[in-house]
Amino acid sequence: MGRHVPPEAEVLTKFHERFALFYDPAKQHGVRPLIALAAAHHRLTWVHPFLDGNGQMARLFTNAYFFRNRIVGYGLWNVSRGLARGRESYRAHLAAGDEPREGDLDGRGNLSDRTLTEFCAFFLQVCQARYTDGLLALGGLVGRLQGYAQLREEGNVPEPEGVAAPLRPEVAAALRAAAVEGELARGELPLLIGMSERIGRDVLRGLLEEGLLVSPAETGPIHLGFPAHAASYLFPDLYPAGARRADQRQRGQQSEAGVCP
């Protein structure tokens, strides 16, 4: 890739040994595995061990590295798809990472530490964008909040444990505002749902008890919450309906056996 000349075939074994030693997942802790897999992705393409298919091999290696480090949620999304969506930027950053060291302050190897850092930042941004855009699908969250409130109002969603009443249809406006604004004053809720202050307090209490709204203090501002019982409705790709049914069956079996979940 880029303008660099790959290592000669005779020295590939030494490069492979160094690569395996330096990027060994067992030696990476905390957030280092994420940084290591980004850097390893570039360095494997730079070593260029095959006559053809080096890009595909690097992406396969990266997928394996994700699974090896048990990155939560990986498998529901795939970094290769994210890279494919920004193919030109991906190639440009790969090529930039091939640049030689720019001075004594630019790392200790033959290649530029600065451009490798820029490639890692690009790579991790692709991972984050793929996760939030694909798995969390935040762009449709407001609609799913409103849909969940409507399903609860119509009785088409089982009421969570400890909740005795369906949601009022007006709560959709409060959930939507909390999602869009990020934070609401408690006194705003009655205005949002078009109810009296007394009814507004009752609605707020119910939403707080259910976890659809949360607050750090009894008189503090309120924020959107994501209770487990609503996860498959709000984030269906992250917590699919099949997982919800399996969880419900497990809870039912535990209840029949007298075991606390």
C-alpha positions, 0 to 999 in steps of 0.5 A: 500500500502507498509508496513504501516498498514491502519487506523482501520475502527472505525477511518476512519471518522476522517481521511476522515474529516481531508483529506477533510479539508486539501485538500479542493480545495477552499483553494488552490491557484496558483500552490498549487492545483497541489501539493495538488492533488499529495499529496492527491492522495498518502494520499487517498491510504494510508488511504485505506478506502475500502477493495478493489479498493483503487487504482482505487478510488484514480485515480478517485478522482484525475481525479475529482480534475483536473476537479474541479480545471479546469486544462487547457487541462485536458480531452484531456489527462488523468493522469491515463494512464500516471501512468499505463505506469510507473506502477512499478515506481508508486507502488514504489513511493507509497510505499516509501511515506508510510515511517514513519517520519525520524526525527524532520526535516522530517515534523510534522505528522507520515509519512515522508515529504521527501518521500511524496515530492518525490512522488509528484515530480514523480506524477507531472513529469508523468503529464508533460510527459503525456501532452508533449508526448501525447497532444503536441506530440513534437516528430512529430512537425518538420514533422507537420511544414514541412507538414503545409508549403507544404499545404500552398504552394499547396493552400490546407490551407486557407491563414490567414487574412492579408496574400496575398501570399502562403508560398514558399516551401523553408520556411520549412527548416527555420521552421525546423531549428528554431524548432531544434536549438531553435534560429537562427540569421537573417543572417542564413535564406537566407542560409537555404532557398538557396535564395539571401539575398534580397529574404531571407529578404522578406521571413523572413518578411512574416514569422514574419508578419504571426507569424510562426517566432518571434523575440524580437527585430528588429535585434535580433535572431528569434525563432519559433512561433505558430500563432493561425491559424496554431494551429490545424495543428501543435498541432492537439490533443490540438486544433482539426480540429473541433474546428478550423472549429467552430472558423472559423464559429464564425468569419464568423458570427461575420463578417456578423453581423459587430461585431469585433471578 
